[in-house]
Amino acid sequence: MSSRIFQSVVDQLAEASRMTIGVVDAEGTVICCNDSSLCGQRYAEAATAITANPDRLTESEGRCFLTLKGWNSTYGYSVFVVGDEEDAGAICRMARVSLSVTKTHYEEKHDKGTFVKNIITDNILPGDIYIRAKELHFQTELPRAVFLVRQRGRADVAVVELLQSLYGDNQQDFVISVNETDIAVVRQVSPDTTGEELSHMAKNMEDTLKTELFARTTIGIGTIAEHLRELADSYKEAQVAIEVGKVFDTEKTVINYENLGIGRLIYQLPTTLCEIFLSEVFKKNSIESLDQETLFTINMFFENSLNVSETSRKLFVHRNTLVYRLEKIKKLTGLDLREFDDAIIFKVALMVKKYLASREARMY
């Protein structure tokens, strides 16, 4: 348990009582105190006495000690107050109440966080989810959203700490470090939360991390889990969102699984099937026969909803020039992009080609 969990409570208690208050661990080492000069000192004699009588007030070397109670019953921390037993003892008992509540809150939150991590990483049997949830008094049927925050470039542990400070103060939201670069943020949401609202939440996360830590991130969003057991599926969807976005929406840094469209289907296809599809579409000439200028024209035509006039304006070319280029593409590929069905086939083919190229890049 980090000393920062206790520090703010200790500071408030010390200010109210005008006494020196701190917390020691099981070895008697001071982990936090309103007098920072005492931090790191070790009271070995007191630790031995506390272990012998963990439920009683212990006085040692001008300090009173009392063990803290919490979610876990094992002895681990004690509060101490500098002074004689009459004055310091009373303050010590009051401080014990406040700090024990803090300890209980942290341990319960920590145990629930571990439970949620086991769910999203498939480290718990489905049948055990109900049993463990009951033990932890964990509500199973609440709508929850899963955001997967992936750090780009050098991973920084401060990202986890900042997200915990933003979303880790209640019993319903969880910030879970999955690996060096990935952090899962599980948030309780209202039943009528829309995909647009989820994207807005993710954008706020990204902006905060960028502003506070200059961290570059990509955030994937899964569909809302209505039940605890659905968190694993939502987490996997957030992973897919990032992977698919990496292939088809390289400029996006917030990707919602629900908005992946046809890219999600292509991503799940076997590569052999993709190669067969390309060979069937481009019978005359392969897609490699199209130069970069032609591909740029095609993409601009798609971006402008197959509108010849608008595309020619964006390309700064005459309308007839664009028509000529489209005719050239038709001769090379057999597909007339002015026809909706042909345009759909060509668009899918370009996406399939992009997907295959990303797979080859990952192999090397």
N, C-alpha and C positions, 0 to 999 in steps of 0.2 A: 504494500500500500504506500502510495506517495505521500510525503510529508505535507504537500500542498493541500491534501484533503482536510487536514486538521488545522493548518496555519491560520486561516481566516477566523475560525471559531475561537482559537486560542487568543488571537489578538483582541477580539471583541470582549472575551471574558476578562482578560488582563486589564483592559481599559476600564471596564465597569468596576472591577474589584481593587484596582491599583496594586496588584500583587504580581509576582513573577510566576507564570504558569507555562507548562510545557508538556510534551509527550515523549516517553521513552519506549523503545522496542523491547523484545523479550530478553535481549542481552544487556539492557540498561543503558543503551546509547540514546542520547537526546536527538530526536529526529525533527522536532520543531519546538520553538519557544519564542515568547515575545521579546526575550533578551537574546538576540542572535549570537552573542559571544558564548553562550552555553551550548549551542548546537554542535554536535559531534563529541561532546564530553561523554564519558561512560561512568555510570554508577553501578559497578559490579556488585558491591555489597547489597545495595537495594534490590538488584535483580534477583539475588539469591533469596532474600527475605520475602519478596513478592511471590516467587515460585513456591515457597513453602506454605504461604497463606494467601492464596490468590483472591479470596473473598473478603479479606479484612484490610482495614486501613493500616498501612505500614509507614513508620517514621524512621528516617535514616539520614544522618548527617545534616540535620536542619531542614529536611524536606519531607512532605507527606505524599504518599503514593497510593493510588487505587487503580485496580485493573479495569479496563473498559469491556463492557459487554457488547455483543453484536449479533449479526446474523449467524456467524459461526461461533460455537461455544468455546473453542480452544483459546487459551491465553496467548495474546500477542502484543498488546500495547497497554501502557498505564499512563494515567495523567499524574503529574506532580505539581505541587505548589510549594514554593519556598516560604518557610515560616514554621512556628511551633504548632503542635497538634490542635490546640484550642482554636486558633484563628485559621490557620492553613487547612486544617481538617475539614471545617465547614465549607470553605470555598472548594476544596478538592471534591467533596461529595456533589456539590452543584455542578462543577465542571464535568464530572464524570457523566452526569445525565446528558448534557449537551453533546459531549464528544462521543458518547455511546450511540446516540441517535445518528450522528454523522457516520460513525463506523458501520452501523446497521444499514444505513442508506447505501453506502458505498459497496458493501459486501453483497447486498441483495442485487444492486445494479450490476455488479461484476458477474455474479452467478447467472443472472438473466442474460447478460451480454454473451457469456460463454455458451449458454443454451441456444441463443439465436445464431451464433456463429456455427455451432454444430448442425443446426437445421439447414442453413444456406449452403454449407459445404458437404452436405449429405453424410455427416458423421454421427447420425443418430437414426435408429430404426423408426419408421412411421408410428408404430404402436407405442413406442417409448415417449413420443412427443406429448401425448395426452397425459401420461403419468408424470413426467417431469414438469409440465405446465401446471399441473395441480399442486405439486410440491412447492413450486415457486410462486403460487397464486398469480399465475400469468394468464391474462385474458386471451383466449384462443380466437374468438370471432370478432376481431376488430380490423377494419380496412387499413392496410399498411403499404407504403410505397418503398421500393428498394432503389436506391441510387448507387451506382458503382462509380467511384471517383478514381480514375487512373492517372497517376502522375506521369508527365512526359519529361524526359531528360533526367536529371539527377533527383533521386527520391529524397524527400526531406521529412523527418519525423515530426517536425513542427506542423505539418499539414494535418496529421492525426490529432494533435493537441488542439489546434484551432477549431477543427470540426467538433471535437468533444466539448469545447467551451461553448459552441453555438447550439449543439443539439443534445448534449449528454447530461443535462441537469434534471431531467424528469425520468420517470420509470417507463415511459412508453416509446421513447426514441433511443436508438442505439447507433454508436459509431464503432465499427469493427475493422481492425487492421487485418486484412486477409493475407497479404504478403507484402513484399518490399514496396511495390508500386500501387497496389490496389487497396482501396478503403471502401467498405460497404456502409452506407448510411441508411438505416431502416427507420422510417418516420410514420407515425400514426397520422392518417388523413381522414377527412370527412367522407362519407359514402358517395357524395355527389361530386367529388374532385375530378376535374377534367384533365385530359392529357396536356392541354395548354397550360393549366395551372402547375402541373408537375414540371413542365419545361421551364416555367418561370422560377420555381423553387430551385431547380438545378442551375439556372443562369445566375441566380443570386449567390449560390455556393461558389460558382466559378469566379464571379466578380470579386467576392470577398477574399478568396484565396490569392487571386491575382493582385489585389490592392494591398493586402496585409503582408503577403510573403513572396510576391512576384512569382508564384508557382504557376506553371503551365499544366493544365489538366484537360482530360476528356471525360465527360460524364455520360454514362449510359443509364437509361431509365427503363425498368421493367413494368409490366402491367400491375395494377393494384392487386395485392393479395387479400382476399376476403377472409381467409383463415390462416392460422399459423403454419399449417403444413404446406401452404402454397408459396411460402417465402422462398423455398429453394428454386421453384420454377421461375419466380419473378427475378431472382438473382441471376439465373442462367440467361434469362431474356435480356437483362442489362448487359451481360457479357457479350451476347450476340449483337446487341445494338452497337457496341463499341467496335467489334470486329467487322461488321457489315459497313458501318460508317467509315471505317478506315479504308475500305475498298471503293465504295460508291459516293460517299459524301466527305471527301478529304478535307474540306474547308470547315465542316461543322465540328463544334466542340461539345455540343449538347445534343444527344441523339436519343429519341424516344423509340422504343421497340415497336410501338403501335404505328409509327410513321415510316417504317422501313420499306413498305410497299413490296414491289416485285424483287427488290434486292435481297430481301429475306428468303424468298423462294430459291433464287439463283444460288445463294450461299449454301443452301442445303443439298444442291444437286451434286451427283458424282461427276468428277472431271471428265470421265469417258463419255458420259451423256452430253456434257457441254461441247466436247470436241465434235461429236457426231452432229449436233445441232448446227454448229458453225459450218461444217462441211456441206450440210444440206442446204443451208441458206445461201452460201456463197459458192454456187456451182460453177459460175463463169470464171470468176477470179476470187482469190482469197482476200480477206479484209486487209491484209498487209499491202495490197496493191494500191490502196488509197493513201495519198500523201498527207502531210500534216495540214496543209492549207484546205484540202478537201474535207478532212475530218473536222477542222475548225468550223467550216461552213455548215456541215451537217449538225454539229452540236448547237450552233447559233440558230439554225432553223428549228430545232426541237425546243430550244429555250423560248422562242417566239411563237410557239403553238402552231407551227407549220404555216405561218403567215408570210407569204412571199414579200409583200410590200414592206412590212415591219422589219423583216430580216435584212433586206437589201439596204434599208435605212441605217440599221445598226452596223452593217458591214461597210457602209460608205461606198456602195457599188450601185450601178444602175440595175433596175429590176430585170431587164433582159439579160444582164450578165449573170445574175443569180439563176435565172431560168436555164441559161446555157449550162451552168455548173450542175444543176439538178439533172438535166438531160444526160450529161456526161456520166454522172453517178449511176443513172439508170442503165446506160450501156455497159458499164463496167460490172455492175452487180445484178442487173435484172430487176431491181426494186425501184419503184417510183415513189419518192418520199412525199410527193404531193397527195398520194393516196393513203388514207388513214391506216388500212391494214398493212400495207408495205412499210409504213413509217413505224408501226408498232413492232413489226418483226425486226426491222433494222435497229431500233432502239434497244430491244432485248439482246440482240446479237452483240451490240457494242458493250453492254453491261456484262454479258457472258465472257467476252474477250478480256475485259478488265479484270474480272474475277479470276480467270485462268492465269493472267499475268501476275496477279498478287500471290497466287498459290506457288507459282514457279519462283518468285522472289523469296518466299519464305523457305524454300528448299535449299537455297544457296546462301 
